[in-house]
Amino acid sequence: MKFNEKLKLLREKNGYTVKQVAKAARVRAKTMEKYESGIEIPKLKTIIKIAEFYGFSTAELFQKAMNEVNEINEAIKKGADTE
């Protein structure tokens, strides 16, 4: 699961609105929507606030993000190998 999908799933499973999570993360609701849609990636301080809001460690959220980065890197590497 991609990081942005994890953010959206966490919010929906816990019954929060985008506005509630955005307020806890100290960002605008539009910005939170961008995070959830994968248009933008939150800064470290925002990730920490989001993790605290849900009672997760940043490591749990980062692991999901690192998995996504690794998938992208592998796709880039495979693309370079086929050229």
Backbone bond lengths (Angstrom), bond angles and torsions (degrees), N, CA, C in turn:
res aa  C-N    CA-C-N  psi(-1)  N-CA   C-N-CA  omega(-1)  CA-C   N-CA-C  phi
1 M - - - 1.451 - - 1.524 108.85 -
2 K 1.307 115.75 134.75 1.454 121.16 -179.60 1.529 110.28 -74.70
3 F 1.323 114.47 157.26 1.465 120.65 -176.62 1.525 111.55 -57.26
4 N 1.330 116.94 -45.52 1.466 119.29 -178.94 1.527 111.34 -64.29
5 E 1.320 116.83 -35.90 1.468 120.76 177.34 1.519 111.11 -66.42
6 K 1.331 115.99 -37.06 1.467 121.53 177.90 1.531 110.09 -63.26
7 L 1.324 116.32 -43.08 1.465 119.70 178.97 1.523 111.47 -60.33
8 K 1.322 115.75 -45.82 1.468 119.76 -178.77 1.525 111.05 -66.65
9 L 1.315 116.40 -43.54 1.462 120.81 -179.79 1.527 111.28 -61.92
10 L 1.317 116.85 -43.86 1.468 120.89 177.98 1.521 110.83 -58.18
11 R 1.315 115.36 -45.36 1.461 119.65 -178.98 1.524 111.19 -63.58
12 E 1.319 115.81 -48.07 1.464 119.71 -177.54 1.529 111.94 -66.08
13 K 1.325 117.04 -42.68 1.471 120.52 -179.18 1.522 112.21 -64.30
14 N 1.325 115.97 -29.13 1.461 120.52 -179.10 1.523 112.89 -94.70
15 G 1.324 116.92 0.72 1.455 120.91 175.12 1.519 115.49 73.11
16 Y 1.325 117.36 24.97 1.456 121.10 179.20 1.524 110.72 -95.08
17 T 1.319 115.17 154.96 1.453 120.69 172.59 1.529 108.64 -89.62
18 V 1.311 115.85 163.40 1.464 120.34 175.39 1.524 109.28 -58.61
19 K 1.315 115.86 -40.42 1.460 120.82 -178.31 1.529 112.05 -62.36
20 Q 1.326 117.46 -39.52 1.470 120.91 179.55 1.528 111.47 -65.12
21 V 1.317 116.32 -45.30 1.474 119.87 -179.38 1.523 109.65 -68.33
22 A 1.321 116.50 -40.87 1.462 120.47 178.73 1.525 111.18 -59.57
23 K 1.319 116.01 -42.27 1.469 120.24 179.17 1.526 110.82 -61.66
24 A 1.329 116.72 -43.80 1.461 120.71 179.00 1.530 111.82 -64.81
25 A 1.341 115.93 -34.12 1.464 120.75 -179.46 1.526 112.39 -86.02
26 R 1.339 115.11 -5.35 1.465 122.41 -179.91 1.529 112.06 61.81
27 V 1.336 115.09 43.79 1.458 121.80 173.69 1.528 107.99 -131.41
28 R 1.300 116.95 167.96 1.459 121.09 177.06 1.522 110.10 -75.00
29 A 1.320 116.15 154.51 1.464 121.00 178.53 1.523 110.77 -59.44
30 K 1.329 117.30 -39.06 1.474 121.04 178.27 1.526 110.80 -61.03
31 T 1.316 116.16 -37.70 1.467 120.48 178.76 1.522 109.86 -67.00
32 M 1.329 116.85 -43.07 1.463 120.56 178.29 1.523 110.21 -61.96
33 E 1.317 117.17 -38.87 1.465 120.55 177.03 1.527 110.82 -61.77
34 K 1.317 116.63 -37.72 1.468 120.68 177.40 1.525 110.85 -65.80
35 Y 1.335 116.48 -38.42 1.468 119.67 176.82 1.525 110.17 -62.82
36 E 1.320 116.15 -45.90 1.461 120.71 -177.12 1.524 112.76 -68.42
37 S 1.315 116.89 -28.12 1.461 119.73 -179.77 1.525 111.84 -88.69
38 G 1.322 117.24 -9.12 1.460 120.94 178.56 1.518 113.46 86.96
39 I 1.337 117.79 7.59 1.462 121.59 178.95 1.523 110.74 -71.97
40 E 1.323 116.15 -37.75 1.464 121.94 178.26 1.519 109.33 -129.64
41 I 1.320 115.35 158.56 1.457 122.10 175.97 1.524 107.46 -113.96
42 P 1.336 117.09 130.96 1.473 118.72 -178.18 1.523 112.66 -66.79
43 K 1.329 114.48 151.77 1.460 120.68 175.04 1.523 108.77 -71.13
44 L 1.318 115.62 163.34 1.462 121.45 -178.02 1.524 111.90 -55.55
45 K 1.321 117.81 -46.24 1.474 119.73 -177.71 1.523 110.85 -63.15
46 T 1.326 117.14 -32.31 1.461 120.92 177.95 1.521 110.50 -71.95
47 I 1.303 116.45 -40.49 1.470 120.56 177.76 1.527 110.03 -60.71
48 I 1.308 116.38 -41.50 1.466 120.51 179.02 1.527 110.30 -62.20
49 K 1.318 117.19 -43.45 1.464 120.67 179.31 1.522 111.57 -65.10
50 I 1.322 116.73 -39.53 1.462 120.65 178.12 1.527 109.77 -64.47
51 A 1.322 116.70 -45.35 1.462 120.77 179.15 1.530 110.72 -59.79
52 E 1.310 117.06 -45.04 1.467 121.03 178.79 1.529 111.23 -62.03
53 F 1.316 116.53 -40.44 1.461 121.30 179.69 1.527 111.14 -57.65
54 Y 1.324 116.64 -41.63 1.464 121.31 -178.47 1.527 113.39 -88.59
55 G 1.318 117.08 -7.78 1.456 119.98 -179.11 1.523 113.04 79.02
56 F 1.324 116.50 22.58 1.457 121.78 177.40 1.514 109.53 -101.32
57 S 1.291 114.79 160.98 1.456 118.71 171.06 1.523 107.84 -82.44
58 T 1.307 115.11 154.15 1.462 118.19 176.85 1.519 110.43 -64.53
59 A 1.322 116.81 -27.24 1.468 120.37 178.82 1.523 111.09 -60.74
60 E 1.337 116.81 -40.05 1.463 119.75 178.85 1.520 111.17 -63.79
61 L 1.322 116.93 -43.24 1.457 119.89 178.24 1.521 111.14 -70.72
62 F 1.326 117.45 -39.41 1.459 120.50 179.61 1.514 112.50 -65.96
63 Q 1.312 117.28 -35.25 1.459 119.73 179.62 1.517 109.96 -58.75
64 K 1.316 116.76 -42.28 1.459 120.63 177.85 1.526 110.24 -63.59
65 A 1.333 116.22 -41.65 1.459 120.17 -179.67 1.527 110.60 -66.63
66 M 1.331 117.30 -41.03 1.464 120.41 -179.87 1.520 111.30 -66.26
67 N 1.306 117.21 -35.71 1.460 119.94 176.14 1.528 110.16 -59.98
68 E 1.330 115.78 -41.38 1.463 120.60 179.10 1.524 110.75 -64.72
69 V 1.321 117.29 -44.64 1.463 121.23 178.81 1.521 110.40 -61.11
70 N 1.314 116.96 -42.87 1.465 120.36 178.82 1.519 111.94 -62.72
71 E 1.341 117.40 -39.04 1.462 121.09 177.71 1.526 110.58 -63.30
72 I 1.321 116.72 -42.24 1.468 121.23 179.19 1.523 110.02 -64.14
73 N 1.328 116.25 -45.36 1.462 120.32 179.45 1.525 111.79 -61.31
74 E 1.316 117.02 -40.04 1.469 120.89 177.98 1.524 111.05 -65.20
75 A 1.320 116.57 -40.82 1.463 120.31 178.61 1.524 110.80 -64.33
76 I 1.327 116.38 -40.24 1.467 120.47 177.85 1.522 109.66 -64.84
77 K 1.326 116.31 -43.56 1.459 120.76 -179.28 1.528 110.78 -62.98
78 K 1.325 116.77 -43.18 1.465 120.50 178.77 1.516 110.52 -63.85
79 G 1.325 117.16 -38.49 1.466 121.30 177.72 1.510 111.04 -63.71
80 A 1.322 117.05 -39.36 1.479 121.64 -180.00 1.533 110.47 -69.96
81 D 1.337 116.84 -32.75 1.458 121.06 -179.61 1.530 111.87 -70.68
82 T 1.319 117.48 -25.88 1.461 120.07 -177.47 1.519 113.23 -88.22
83 E 1.344 116.76 -7.62 1.465 119.87 -179.93 1.505 111.74 -80.41
